[in-house]
Amino acid sequence: MLSLICSCLYSQPHLQTISHFEDMEVKSLNKRTSGQAFEIILNSPTDLSPDRPQSLYLAAHKKKPSLENLQKKLDAAEERRRSLEKQILKQLSEKREHEREVLNKAHEVNNNYSRLAEEKLKHKMELSYENRTAQLTALKQRLREKVSLPSVFVLFLHMV
């Protein structure tokens, strides 16, 4: 416990490595009454220190792209863009065609409904006209019979 108190009161700056990771080092700087300070040193990925072997993965991917490779990549990207544009245009045309078909079908259904309703109405009007003419002819017939009855009585009376 005495060493703990002494270290807090008499802090001496010392650089010692607390931990060493693959790509960084953590060093304690000095202890202070307000806390403790650390220094973090990041190693570069191309560090050729003997304790760290150089990665084969990094060395394999460090070749510079050639103009031909860049042109091929640009051409492939352009082809993908054109393909995507064609696909989108095809989908839009299919969607428009479907909308046209739906509108035509709705128009056809509406026309059929209107035609059937008109035919029903015409049939109903014809029946109504026929019934009315039949009623009128029956009424005329009854009136003729009534008109002709008194003349028959008059003729009968004259004969007697």
Secondary structure, 3 states (H helix, E strand, C coil): CHHHHHHHHCCCCCCEEEEECCCEEEEEEEECCCCEEEEEEECCCCCCCCCCCCCHHHHHCCCCCCHHHHHHHHHHHHHHHHHHHHHHHHHHHHHHHHHHHHHHHHHHHHHHHHHHHHHHHHHHHHHHHHHHHHHHHHHHHHHHHHHHHHHHHHHHHHHC
